[in-house]
Amino acid sequence: MNIPVWVNGELLDPRQAVVSVFDHGLMVGDGVFETVKIVHGRSFALTRHLDRLKLSAQRMDLPEPDVDAIAEGVEKLLAAAPGWPLGRIRITYTSGPGPLGSDRGDQGTTSVVIVDEQKPFPATAAVTVVPWPRNERGALAGVKSTSYGDNAKALAYAKARGGGEAVFGNLAGDLCEGTGSNVFLVRDGRLLTPTLASGCLAGVTRALVLEWCGGEEADVPLSALYEAEEAFLTSTTRDVQPIRLVDDRALPVAPGPVTTEAMRVFAERSAADVDP
């Protein structure tokens, strides 16, 4: 099935869809994006994702995206797509064509929406801690920007060592996040996740787990992940995924009782409301 793509308000055949080679999203990573889950043909938490798209654009000093038009584009693509059990929507918004440098152009922004099937993640995760820290004081800290080169390098590093996700510490030596996930751990019986001040992304699934399952935001040393009683990753396409291995160290149980309860509550609540 040839599913169209949405570019700047137009539905196009993927073979005909083009973006300028001068687009700064391509040239210098000057853009923001969102990944939204599709469940049986319906988007999940689309409002929260579009709100975060606007916030990311604001923090990068980009013009405010037309999220109503983007939402309309999403609905048109979902209507054209098969009812996959699990899929993903990719929304990309850039500063548009510009000169051959960091200066932005004045030809307008670029908005793209694509949908595709998503394969389920493994039942448990092996994570690899990478040697490069997140800069929690950087201009892009906590922004879901298209500047993902460090994530691509980190994930390749993890996969070369048998991991399915890479985990970053930050400059302070605290636990931060994964390349496309947030991290929760159980320590002394408490469910904890790094604060946003750690430099991690304000994940939509992270926020829902905190709202629905409880837990605390706290800065914890990176070493705490190795010593956790249990731990899990959260992300849009993996929901709650237990961590069984941190580098070569097996956690005591995966999933443990706290993780199991979080998985149960998240599954029930998300099934009851597709736009919480």
C-alpha positions as CSV (number, residue, x, y, z in Angstrom):
1,M,0.0,0.0,0.0
2,N,1.4,3.4,-1.0
3,I,0.6,5.7,1.9
4,P,0.9,9.4,1.2
5,V,3.0,11.8,3.1
6,W,2.0,15.3,4.2
7,V,4.3,18.2,3.4
8,N,3.4,21.8,4.1
9,G,-0.3,21.1,3.8
10,E,-0.3,18.8,0.8
11,L,-0.8,15.1,0.6
12,L,1.9,13.7,-1.8
13,D,3.1,10.4,-3.1
14,P,6.3,9.5,-1.2
15,R,8.1,9.2,-4.5
16,Q,7.1,12.8,-5.4
17,A,7.5,14.4,-2.0
18,V,10.6,16.7,-1.9
19,V,12.2,19.0,0.6
20,S,14.8,21.6,-0.4
21,V,18.4,20.5,-0.2
22,F,18.9,23.9,1.4
23,D,16.5,23.1,4.2
24,H,18.2,23.8,7.5
25,G,16.7,20.7,9.1
26,L,19.0,18.7,6.7
27,M,22.0,21.1,6.7
28,V,22.4,22.0,10.3
29,G,19.7,20.1,12.3
30,D,17.7,23.3,12.8
31,G,14.3,21.8,13.6
32,V,12.2,19.9,16.1
33,F,10.2,16.7,15.8
34,E,7.7,14.4,17.5
35,T,7.0,10.7,17.4
36,V,3.4,9.7,18.1
37,K,2.1,6.2,18.6
38,I,-0.6,4.7,16.4
39,V,-2.7,2.0,18.0
40,H,-5.2,0.2,15.7
41,G,-5.4,3.2,13.4
42,R,-5.7,5.9,16.1
43,S,-3.1,8.3,17.4
44,F,-2.2,8.3,21.1
45,A,-1.7,11.5,23.2
46,L,-1.6,13.6,20.1
47,T,-2.5,16.8,22.0
48,R,0.4,16.4,24.4
49,H,2.8,15.8,21.5
50,L,1.7,18.8,19.6
51,D,2.0,20.9,22.8
52,R,5.6,19.7,23.2
53,L,6.3,20.4,19.5
54,K,5.2,24.0,20.1
55,L,7.3,24.3,23.2
56,S,10.4,22.8,21.5
57,A,10.0,25.3,18.6
58,Q,9.6,28.2,21.1
59,R,12.8,27.1,22.9
60,M,14.6,27.1,19.6
61,D,13.2,30.5,18.6
62,L,11.4,29.1,15.6
63,P,8.1,30.4,14.5
64,E,5.1,28.7,16.1
65,P,4.1,25.7,14.1
66,D,0.5,25.5,12.8
67,V,-0.4,22.5,15.0
68,D,-4.1,22.5,13.8
69,A,-2.9,22.0,10.2
70,I,-0.5,19.3,11.4
71,A,-3.2,17.5,13.3
72,E,-5.4,17.6,10.2
73,G,-2.5,16.1,8.2
74,V,-2.2,13.4,10.8
75,E,-5.8,12.5,10.5
76,K,-5.6,12.3,6.7
77,L,-2.7,10.0,6.8
78,L,-4.3,7.8,9.4
79,A,-7.3,7.5,7.2
80,A,-5.1,6.3,4.3
81,A,-3.1,3.9,6.4
82,P,-4.0,0.3,7.2
83,G,-5.1,-0.4,10.8
84,W,-1.7,-1.5,12.1
85,P,-1.8,-3.0,15.6
86,L,1.1,-0.6,16.3
87,G,2.5,2.3,14.2
88,R,4.2,5.6,14.5
89,I,3.7,9.1,13.3
90,R,6.8,11.2,12.6
91,I,6.2,15.0,12.7
92,T,9.1,17.1,11.6
93,Y,9.2,20.9,11.7
94,T,12.3,22.9,10.6
95,S,13.3,26.5,10.0
96,G,13.1,25.9,6.3
97,P,15.5,26.7,3.5
98,G,18.5,28.9,4.4
99,P,22.0,29.9,3.5
100,L,25.0,27.6,3.6
101,G,25.8,28.3,7.3
102,S,24.0,28.7,10.6
103,D,22.1,31.9,9.7
104,R,18.4,31.1,9.1
105,G,16.6,31.9,5.9
106,D,13.4,33.9,5.3
107,Q,11.6,31.5,2.9
108,G,9.3,30.0,5.5
109,T,9.3,26.8,7.6
110,T,9.0,23.2,6.6
111,S,6.4,20.8,8.1
112,V,6.4,17.1,7.3
113,V,4.2,14.2,8.6
114,I,4.9,10.6,7.8
115,V,3.3,7.4,9.2
116,D,4.6,3.8,9.2
117,E,4.2,0.5,11.0
118,Q,6.1,0.0,14.3
119,K,7.5,-3.3,15.3
120,P,7.0,-4.1,19.0
121,F,10.0,-3.7,21.3
122,P,11.4,-6.8,23.1
123,A,9.7,-7.7,26.4
124,T,12.8,-6.5,28.4
125,A,15.7,-4.2,27.6
126,A,19.5,-4.4,27.8
127,V,20.9,-1.0,28.1
128,T,24.5,0.3,27.7
129,V,25.8,3.3,29.5
130,V,27.8,5.5,27.1
131,P,30.9,7.5,27.9
132,W,29.6,10.8,26.5
133,P,27.6,13.0,28.9
134,R,24.5,15.0,28.2
135,N,25.1,18.8,28.7
136,E,22.2,19.7,31.0
137,R,23.2,23.4,30.7
138,G,23.2,23.4,26.8
139,A,20.9,25.4,24.6
140,L,19.2,22.3,23.4
141,A,18.9,20.5,26.8
142,G,15.4,19.0,27.0
143,V,14.5,20.1,23.4
144,K,13.4,17.4,21.0
145,S,15.4,18.8,18.2
146,T,16.4,17.2,14.9
147,S,20.1,17.4,16.0
148,Y,20.3,13.7,16.9
149,G,23.8,12.9,15.8
150,D,24.9,12.3,19.4
151,N,22.0,9.9,19.8
152,A,22.8,8.0,16.6
153,K,26.4,7.6,17.7
154,A,25.4,6.5,21.2
155,L,22.9,4.0,20.0
156,A,25.4,2.5,17.5
157,Y,27.9,2.2,20.4
158,A,25.3,0.4,22.5
159,K,24.2,-2.0,19.8
160,A,27.8,-2.9,19.1
161,R,28.0,-4.0,22.7
162,G,24.8,-6.0,22.8
163,G,22.5,-3.3,24.1
164,G,19.2,-2.2,22.7
165,E,19.3,1.3,24.1
166,A,22.0,3.7,25.2
167,V,21.8,5.6,28.5
168,F,23.5,8.9,29.2
169,G,24.7,10.5,32.4
170,N,25.1,14.2,32.5
171,L,27.9,16.6,33.3
172,A,27.1,16.4,37.0
173,G,27.5,12.6,37.0
174,D,23.8,12.0,37.4
175,L,21.5,9.7,35.5
176,C,19.9,11.5,32.6
177,E,18.1,9.6,29.8
178,G,18.3,7.2,26.9
179,T,18.6,8.1,23.2
180,G,14.8,7.9,22.8
181,S,13.6,7.1,26.3
182,N,13.3,8.2,29.9
183,V,14.6,6.0,32.7
184,F,12.9,5.0,35.9
185,L,14.4,3.0,38.7
186,V,13.5,1.6,42.1
187,R,15.9,2.5,44.9
188,D,15.2,1.7,48.5
189,G,11.6,0.9,47.5
190,R,11.1,4.3,45.9
191,L,10.2,4.8,42.2
192,L,12.4,7.5,40.9
193,T,13.1,9.3,37.6
194,P,15.6,12.0,36.9
195,T,14.4,15.6,37.1
196,L,14.0,17.7,34.0
197,A,17.0,19.8,35.3
198,S,19.1,16.7,34.6
199,G,18.9,17.6,30.9
200,C,16.5,14.8,30.0
201,L,13.6,15.2,27.6
202,A,10.1,15.8,29.2
203,G,8.8,12.6,27.8
204,V,5.1,12.2,27.2
205,T,5.1,8.7,28.5
206,R,7.3,9.8,31.4
207,A,4.7,12.4,32.4
208,L,1.8,9.9,32.2
209,V,3.6,7.3,34.3
210,L,4.2,9.9,37.0
211,E,0.6,11.0,36.8
212,W,-0.9,7.5,36.7
213,C,1.5,5.4,38.7
214,G,3.1,7.8,41.1
215,G,6.9,8.1,41.6
216,E,9.3,10.9,42.3
217,E,11.5,13.2,40.3
218,A,15.0,13.2,41.8
219,D,18.6,13.6,40.8
220,V,20.4,10.3,41.3
221,P,24.0,9.4,40.5
222,L,24.5,7.4,37.3
223,S,25.9,4.6,39.5
224,A,22.4,4.1,41.0
225,L,21.2,2.5,37.8
226,Y,23.7,-0.4,38.3
227,E,22.5,-0.8,41.9
228,A,18.7,-0.5,41.2
229,E,16.3,-3.0,42.6
230,E,14.4,-2.8,39.4
231,A,14.3,-0.3,36.5
232,F,12.4,0.4,33.3
233,L,12.4,2.6,30.2
234,T,9.5,4.7,29.0
235,S,8.9,6.1,25.5
236,T,6.1,6.7,23.1
237,T,6.5,3.5,21.2
238,R,7.7,1.2,24.0
239,D,5.4,2.3,26.8
240,V,6.9,0.8,29.9
241,Q,9.8,-1.6,29.1
242,P,11.6,-3.4,32.0
243,I,15.4,-3.3,32.1
244,R,17.0,-6.6,32.7
245,L,20.7,-5.7,32.0
246,V,22.8,-2.6,32.5
247,D,26.0,-3.1,30.6
248,D,27.0,-6.6,31.8
249,R,25.2,-6.3,35.2
250,A,21.9,-8.1,35.5
251,L,19.3,-6.4,37.7
252,P,17.7,-8.5,40.4
253,V,14.4,-8.9,38.5
254,A,12.8,-7.8,35.3
255,P,10.0,-6.9,35.6
256,G,9.9,-6.4,39.4
257,P,6.7,-5.7,41.3
258,V,6.8,-1.9,40.9
259,T,7.5,-2.2,37.2
260,T,4.7,-4.8,36.7
261,E,2.2,-2.5,38.4
262,A,3.3,0.4,36.2
263,M,2.9,-1.7,33.1
264,R,-0.6,-2.8,34.2
265,V,-1.8,0.7,35.1
266,F,-0.3,2.3,31.9
267,A,-1.9,-0.3,29.7
268,E,-5.3,0.1,31.3
269,R,-5.3,3.9,31.4
270,S,-4.0,4.3,27.9
271,A,-6.6,1.9,26.5
272,A,-9.3,3.9,28.2
273,D,-8.2,7.3,26.8
274,V,-6.3,7.8,23.6
275,D,-5.7,11.5,24.1
276,P,-5.1,11.9,27.9
